[in-house]
Amino acid sequence: MGVGLVFLVAGGEFLVRGASALAAIFRIPPLVIGLTVVAFGTSMPELVTTIVASVRGQRDLAVGNVLVYIRPPPHLYIHAVSRILNAVSKG
């Protein structure tokens, strides 16, 4: 597990440095790189976990990972609840 953590940190550092270099070379705004390349890179661990679990026959882990991955972000839940409470309070 410790080795995996080292690779995770090193891979993240490699991703950010590479994306920054790519942005500098092609004169792409860092925001665009962050929203595309880095966003894709942060999704890769989930993809690899799902593929490995599926290949190993651990279908429950693969399905659970997909379900967690496609859920809406928490701020959307907060927004929805606040809108519902606002509508209920207005009666």
C-alpha positions in Angstrom: 0.0 0.0 0.0 2.9 2.3 0.7 4.3 1.8 -2.7 1.0 2.6 -4.3 0.8 5.9 -2.3 4.3 6.8 -3.6 3.3 6.1 -7.2 0.1 8.0 -6.7 2.0 11.1 -5.4 4.7 10.8 -8.1 2.1 10.3 -10.8 0.1 13.4 -9.7 3.3 15.5 -9.6 4.2 14.2 -13.1 0.7 15.0 -14.4 0.7 18.6 -13.1 4.3 19.3 -14.3 3.6 17.8 -17.7 0.3 19.7 -18.0 2.0 23.0 -17.0 4.8 22.4 -19.6 2.2 21.6 -22.3 0.4 24.8 -21.5 3.6 26.8 -21.8 4.7 25.2 -25.0 1.4 25.7 -26.8 0.5 29.0 -25.1 -2.7 27.5 -23.7 -4.2 29.1 -20.7 -3.6 27.1 -17.5 -7.3 27.0 -16.8 -8.0 25.2 -20.1 -5.3 22.6 -19.3 -6.7 22.2 -15.8 -10.2 21.6 -17.0 -9.1 19.1 -19.7 -5.8 17.3 -19.2 -5.7 17.4 -15.4 -9.4 16.5 -15.1 -8.8 13.5 -17.3 -5.8 12.5 -15.3 -7.6 12.6 -12.1 -10.3 10.2 -13.5 -7.7 7.7 -14.6 -7.4 5.9 -11.2 -11.1 5.2 -11.2 -10.9 3.9 -14.7 -8.0 1.6 -14.0 -9.6 0.3 -10.8 -12.8 -0.5 -12.6 -11.0 -2.3 -15.5 -8.8 -4.3 -13.1 -11.8 -5.2 -10.9 -13.8 -6.3 -13.9 -10.9 -8.4 -15.3 -10.4 -10.1 -11.9 -14.1 -10.9 -11.8 -14.9 -8.5 -9.0 -18.0 -7.2 -10.7 -19.5 -5.7 -7.5 -16.4 -3.5 -7.1 -16.5 -2.4 -10.8 -20.2 -1.6 -10.6 -19.8 0.3 -7.3 -17.0 2.3 -8.7 -19.0 3.3 -11.8 -22.0 4.3 -9.6 -19.9 6.4 -7.4 -18.1 8.0 -10.3 -21.3 9.1 -12.2 -23.0 10.5 -9.1 -23.6 14.3 -9.1 -21.1 16.4 -7.0 -22.2 17.2 -3.4 -22.8 20.9 -4.1 -25.7 19.9 -6.4 -27.4 18.0 -3.5 -27.0 21.1 -1.3 -28.4 23.3 -4.0 -31.4 21.0 -4.5 -32.1 20.7 -0.8 -31.9 24.5 -0.3 -34.3 25.1 -3.3 -36.8 22.6 -1.9 -36.6 24.1 1.6 -37.1 27.5 0.1 -40.1 26.4 -1.8 -41.6 24.7 1.2 -41.0 27.7 3.5 -42.9 30.0 1.0 -45.8 27.6 1.3 
